[in-house]
Amino acid sequence: MYKNLKENYPLYEVREISSFRDLLDSGATIYGDRAAFKYKVDGEVVSVSYKEFKGAVDAFGTALIDMGISGKHIGIVGDNCFEWVRSYLAILASDSVVVPVDKELSAEDIKNILTDGDCEVLIYSDGATESKITEIEADLPNITHFICMSVPSVKDDKHYFAGDIVSKGKELLDGGDTRYISLVPDNQVLKELLFTSGTTGKSKGVMLSAEALIFNIINGQKLMKITDTCLSVLPYHHSYESTTGILVMMHAGMTICINESLRSVLPNFKLYKPTEVLLVPLFVEKVYRGIWDKAEASGKASTLRKLIKVSNALLKIGIDVRAKLFVSVTSAFGGRLKAIVCGGAPLKPQLVEFFESIGITLINGYGISECGPLISINRPCYRNSEAVGILLPEMEIKINNPNENGEGEICVKGRNVMLGYYKNEQATADAIRDGWFHTGDVGKLEGDFIFITGRIKNIIILKNGKNIYPEEIEEKLSIRSELIAEIVVKAIKDNEENERLLGAEIFPDFERAKTLGIDDPESEIRKVISEYNEKEAGYKVIKKIIFRTEEFEKTTTRKIKRKYN
């Protein structure tokens, strides 16, 4: 449980590392037999120490070099699992380039990324992913090695089992092979190639150096207090989880418990008893609703509200009894959870207030793949729930062309900024100008804190010249009504087809309405928008409401594809 201070406090001390080889070697030396990873195999929990993990990575990397796989682009696609992480670290510590790919993409999209990313080797998991790879294999002539994390359906001179490769690598290491472990890294060249899941167009390949990733590892920890155990939930192909959820946690010597599926999240909270977890706001909101639904169903909602009121009153006079008062709620998270770190979308105030009330701190941050991904984060004891935190140490920030409210495009500098977009000089020149990376996000600075208003590409310009940030209105309306599952605010034409007005396209939360006993959610949402309109400036009034019967089309990271504006 963290107190929120009125002023910032000194940075946490963090040990420096010179390379990913140093990350592996120093981790094994410092943390030794401490559990680096825990995961399930056939329902039983397996624990891998830091020393054992280094051995597994070195064996895999050594065997890859023996197979002639050096200086290659290597794709990884598949489920979150220990083998994914082992492959990822083995490539990071090599002279090759890692290309993480989203397993939820279609076979065609996976093929395009592997082709555009010039991949010559592919590491993949079994099941649905293996089926997709089998479907597109004939269209991937440049890939010479297909390596399955589990025993593949076919093993030959092109198809391999990762377990066999590790065994071969151990033999080579035992025989004195040092080709892999003695590699001298170049931290300035391309190390990771991330293909973004854009909400409006084709994905671009973000080129990150080892230096950019190491910058994230070190400077992220200077702001955050790292604890001892995390539950790893979010997809590994995304830099939010691969950088902050794996690399940062490894550097800090945490035990990383790998969650195998969305259905297993809550059971795994109880099993592994984590002290922190990285999540997206959508998941946190589902957990929040689940807690209240359960309380309502059991007749304990009124008691919970009273306890929160009493606890908050006691906190104001310096008495903290949350651990005892809310044990029946926090036990669902294993009983040790201190913080939930969120990114990817704004946090609703009621979520922050509720979790704070029961003794779990919600910490919001801001990142973008092009920065590997961290730009800012709220600190455990210095935070503003409406902001996305304070800038990482050793970074610079400016607001480009601010308006009368101080809002403009967020631009940053730092060693974590990408090298550029892969084979796309024009896009690189558009994004990095005069040394500043233009994020495409609109925001403002207030003291130490960064606030985000919206995205430049989503701005609606009305006929009167007013700029509307649709995300700002969408957030306000979503906060006002839990019956709004999804919303897109967009420009519409008036009856004369000559003036742009504001409309809202909404997908109601029909399941939530049913739970609350509401037969006509659309009428309830109209009331909420009417109340909103009464209090807002005329140019921000919603003139037209369109209700959907299906969800909006989304990216694989669950962001709405904004082709509706």
N, C-alpha and C positions, 0 to 999 in steps of 0.2 A: 504494500500500500504506500503510495507516494503522495506527499504533500505538494501543493502547488504554491511555489514561492512567488513573491511579487517582483523579484529581480533575478536576472540570470546568475549562474554560479560557475565556478571554474570548470574547464573541460576535464573529462576523465583522462587518466594516463593510459596510453595504449602502446604496446610494444611494436616497434617497426619491423617490417619484413621486406626483404629485397626482391623476392620472387615467389612464384608458386612452389618451387622446389624448397625454398626456405619455409614456406607455410607448412608443408608436409613434414619436413625434417624437424623443425622446431616444435611443431605440435606433438610429434611422437616423443621427443625428448622431454618436453615440459609436462605433458598430460599422460604419457605412457599408457598405463593399463586402465585409465578412465574410459568409460564408454563414449565413443564418438557417435555411434549410430545404434539404434534399436529398431527392429522391424520384425514382422511376422513371416514365418515360413510354415505352411500347413497349420496355421493357428497357434504355433508356439513362438514366443518371443526370442529372437536371436540378438545378441549383443556383440558389437565389434569395437574393440578398443582403438585408441588413436595409433598405437604402435602397430596393431594388426591392419588398420586401414592403410597406413603408409605402405606396409608390405604388399597388400593387395594391389594398390595403385602402381607401385614400382614394378610388380610382376607383370601387370597388364601392359604398362608402357614399354617395358623391356621387350616383351614378345611382339608388340606391334612393330617396333624398330627392326626386330629380327625378320619380320614378314615383309620388310621393305616399305613399311608405312611411316614415312618421315617427311615433314614439310608438306603434308597433304591437308585438304579441307575435309573434315570428318563430320558427317551429320549424325545427330542423335535424335531419335524419335521413339516415344513410348511412355509407359506408365511411370509414375513416381515410384522409384524402387532403389534399393542399394546399388544395383548394377548400373543404373543411370548415373548416380553420383560418382561411382568408381570410374566410369568411363569419362565423365566430365573432368574430374581432377587429373586423370591420366593425360588427357589431351592438353589441359591448361599447363601442365608441367613439362610438356614436350615442345617440339619445334613445329607442331602442326596447328591448325586452326579449328576450333570447335564451332559447329553450326547447329544449335538447338532448334528443333522443329516441333510445332504443335501437333500432337497426335490426333486432335479433334478435327483437323483439317481434312478435306476430301482427299482421296488418292491423287486426283489431278493436281490439287494445290500443293501437296507434298512433293510431287514430281517436279513441279515448277520451281519450288524453293531449292530443292537439291540440284536442279539443273542451273538455275540462276546463281546459286552459291558455289558452283564449280566443285561439288563434292565428288571425291573419288573413293571414299569409304563410307559405309553406312552401318551404324549400330542401332539396333531396334529391339523392341520387346515383342513377345508372342501375342497370341489372340487376335483381336481386331486389327492391331497395328501390323502384324505379320501378314494378314490377309491383304491389307492395302498395299504393302510392299510387293507381295507376290503379283498383284494386279498390274503394277507399274514397272516391274523389274525390266521388262523388255525395252521400255522407253528410257532406261537409264544406262546407256552404253558406257559412260565414263566411270561408273562405279565398278571397281575391280574386286572389292571385298564386301560381302554382306555378313555382318556379325550379329547373331541373335543373342540376346541376353539370357534366354532359356534355350534348351535343346531344340534346334530348328527341325523342321520337317524334312529338310534335306541337308546333308553335310558332304561337301566335295571341295575341290580346289578354288571355289568361289564363295561357298557358303560355310560359315564357321560358327562354332559355339563359344561364347565368351569364356565359359568355364574352362574349356580346353586351353584357350589362349593364356589364361591366368596360370594354369598348371605348368605350361611350357615356360612361361616367364619365371616362375619360381626355380625351375631347373637351371635356367640360364643364370639367374642371380646367384644361386648356390655354386655355380661353376665359375663365378668371378666376372660375369658380364656387367660392365659399368657404362655401356653406351648410353643408356637412358638416364641413369641417376647422375651422370657427370655432364649432362648437357648444360651449356652456358646460355641462359635465356637472354633474349632481346626484348625488353619491356616496352619498347617504342613501336613495334610493328603490330600488324593485325593479329589478334589472338582469339577474338570471339566475333562471330558474324550473326547478328540478330535480325530476323525479318519481322518488321512490325506488322501488327494486325490493324491497319488503318480503318477508321470509321467512314471514310469517304472515298477511298481510292485504293489503287494497287499498293501492296506493301513494298517498303524499301529496305535494303540491307544495311543495317547500322554496323559500322566497323569500330570495334572497341579494342584498345591495346591492353596488355597486362597492366600497364601503369594505371589506366583508367579504373580497372577493377580493383587493384590494390589500394588506390586512392579511396574508393568507396569503403573497402574493408576497414581501413585505419580511421578515416575521418568520420564515418558513421558512428563508430564506437566512442569517439570523443564526446559525442552528444548524448549517447544512449548508455544507460546502465544495463549491462548484460547480466543475466541471471544464470541458472544452471541447466535448465531443461526446456526444450522447445518441442512443440508438436508441429511437424512439417506437413502442411495441408495443400498449399497452392501449387499449381503446375510448375514443374522444374524448367520448362522451356522459356518461361518468362523471367526476365532479369530481376524482378522484385523478389522472387523466391530463390533463384539460383545464386544471386549475389548476397542479398541480406539474410535469406533463410538458410543458406548453406555455407557460403564462404565466410561471412561475418561470424556466424555461430561457431564454425570450426576454429577460426582464429582465437575466439574467446574461450575455447575449451568446453563448450556446451555439449550436452548429450542431445542429439537430434533424433527424434522419434518419428519415423516415416509413416504417415497415414496412407493407407492403401486405397481408400475410396471415400466418397462423400458420405455414404451410409455408415461408415465406421468412425466418423469424426467424434461424435459424442461418446460412444463406447471407449474410444482410444483416449479421450480426456481422462476418463476414470482409470483406465489401465496404466497410462504413463505418468499421470499427475504432473503435467508441465507447469513451468513458472511463467512462460510466455508463449504467444502464438502470433503468427502473421496471418491476417485475414483481409478480405475485402468487405466494405460496409454492408453490401447486400446480404452476406452470410451472417454478419453480426445482427442485422435487423431480424433475420429469421430466427435466430437464437433468442433474441429479445421477445419477439412475439410468442415463441414457444413457452417461455417462462411465464408470461402473463396468461396465456391460454390455459396452461396447467394449473396456475393459481386460481383462475376463475372456475375451472371445472371442479376443483377440490374445495371450493368455498373459502379459500385462504387469501384471495386477492385483497380484501379489505384489511386483513391483518398485516399483509406485506406492505401496503401503503402506509399504515400507521407506524410500522417499524422503521420504514425509510424516513418518515417525518421526525420521529424521535431521534434516530441516529444522526440525521443532519443537524438537528438542534444541539446535540451533544458535541458534534464535531466543531461547532462554532465556538465552544468554550474549551476546546482542546482535549475532549474525551472521545477516544475511538474504540467503539465496541462492535464494529462491523464484522470482524472475524467470528464472533460468537452469535450475533443476531441473525446473520444470513447464511449460516453453515448449511442449511437445507437447500439453499439456492446454489451456493458456490461449490458444493460437493459434486454437482453435475459436471463441473470442470476439473474435477480431481482434487479440489480443496487447496491447491497451492498456487493457483493462477494469479499473478501480480499485474500483468499487462497484456492487452491486445493491441498490436501495432497494425494500423490500417493504412491502406493506400489505394489509389485508383479512382476514388470518388469522395465527395464531401461526406462528413458524418452528420447525421441529424442530431440536434441538440438533446432531444429526449433520450437518445441512446447513450450519449456521453454522461448525462446526469444520472441515469439509472445505474449504469455500471460503476460509476464513481460512488454512488450511494451504497452499493453492496461490497465495495472494497476492491474493485478491479478497474484499473486505469486504462481508458481508451486513448491511444496515442496516434494522431494522424500525421502523415508525412506527404511529401510531394516528390515525385520522380518522373523520369522520362527515359525511355530506352537509350536515347542518344547521350545520356549522362551516366549510364551504366548501373543503376538508374538514379541514384540519390541526388537531390538538390537541397532539400530541407526536411526537417523533422521537428516535431514538438519534443521537448525534453521531458523526462519523467517528472521532474520537480519544477519545470518552468514551461507552461503550456497555455495555449489559447485554443479552445475547441473550435472556434470559427476560422482559425488560421491553419495553414499547412506547415507551421513551424518556423524555425530559424535556419538561416543559410548554413551549410556545412562549412567548417573551417577551411581556410585556404581557397575559398571560392569568392568570386566577385559577382555582384548583381546590379542591374539597372533596369528602370522602367522606361521603355522607349516611347517617345511621343505621348506623354501622359495627358489625359484630359483634365477638366476642371476638378474632377474627384481624385486625381492622382493615379488614375487607372491607365495602363498602357501595356504593351507587350513585354513580358518578362524575358530578359536577356541575361545570360550568365557566362562566366569564364571560369576555367579550372582545368586541372590535369585529368579530370574525369570526363571531359567532353570528348565525343567521338572523333575518330580520325576523318570521318566523312561517310557518305553513302557509297556503297560498293558499286563501282562501275557507273556512277551517276554524278558526273562533275557539276552539272547544272544544278541539281538538287542540293549538292554540297555547298555550292557558291551562294545559293539562295538562303541556306540555313545558317551558314557561318560567314558573317560579314564584319570586317574590321576587327577580327579576333573574338567577336561576341557570337555566341550561339543563340539564335532566335527560337525560342521554344514554341511559339505559336499560341501560347497561353496568355490571357489577359489577366492582369492582377495589379496589386498595389502593395506598398510597404507602409506599415504603421509601427514605428519603433523597431524592435528586433524582428517582428513577425511579418510573414509573407501571406497575403490573402489572394485567392484566385477567384476571378469573376466569371471567366468563360474562355472559349476558344475563338481566335480571330476568324477562322474559317466559318464559324457558326453565327457571327454577328449579323443581326438584321438591321438594315438601315431604312427607316421610315421616310415617307415623303417630306416630313417636316425636318429631316436631317438628324433626328434623334437616333442614337445607336442603342440597340437592345441586345443584351446578352441573354439568350434564351435559357441557359443553364441556371442563371440567377432566379428566374421566375419559376422554372421547373422545380428547383429546390424548395422555394417558398411554398408552392402548392403541395408538394409531396409531404412536407412537414405538417401542413394543415390537415391533411386527410390520409389516413392509412388505407383508404379504399382505392387510392391511386397506385396501381402497380407500376405503370410505366407512363411517361408523358414526354411529348415533344412539342415545344412551343415553336411556331413557325409563322412566316408571313403569309397573309391572304389578301386578295383583292376585294375592294368594296363593290357595291352594285354597279358602279360606273366603270369598274375595271381600271381605275386610275389612281388608286391610293392603296399603299400597303398597310394593312392593319394586322393585329396579332390574333392568331388562332391557337388552340391547343388540341392536339390529337392524343387521346387517352385510352389506355388499356386498363379497365378497372380490375381490381383484385377480387374476383368473384368468390374465390375460396374464403377470403377474409370476411367478405360480406355475409356469406353463409354462416360462418362461425359466430359472427356478431348478431345474427338473426335479422339482417337487413335484406329485404326483398327487392328493393329498387336502388342499387348502388349509384346508378347514373343520376338520379334525382338528388341524392345526398352530395355527390360531387359537384353538381350544378350549384347547390346552396353554398358550398365552400368557395367556389370561384366567384360567386356573387358577392360574398363577404370580402373576398380579396379585392375585387374591383372597386368596392366602395372606399377602400382605404388607400388605393394606389393612385399615382399620377395618371392623368388621362391617357398618355401615350403608352402606358404599361398595362392598360386594361385589356382583358381577353374578350374579343368581340364574337368569336365563334368557337364552339366546342364540337369536336368530332370524336365519337366513341368507336373503339375497335373491338372486335370479338376475338382477335388473335394477337399474340405478342408481336412486337416489332422484330424485324430481322436484326440479328446481332452478330458481332464478331465472336470468335471463340473465347475471348476474355469477357464476354457478356456485356459489351458496350453496344448501345444501339447504333446501327448504321444510319447516320443522319443524311440520308438521301431524300428525306421527306421535307426539308426546308425549301 
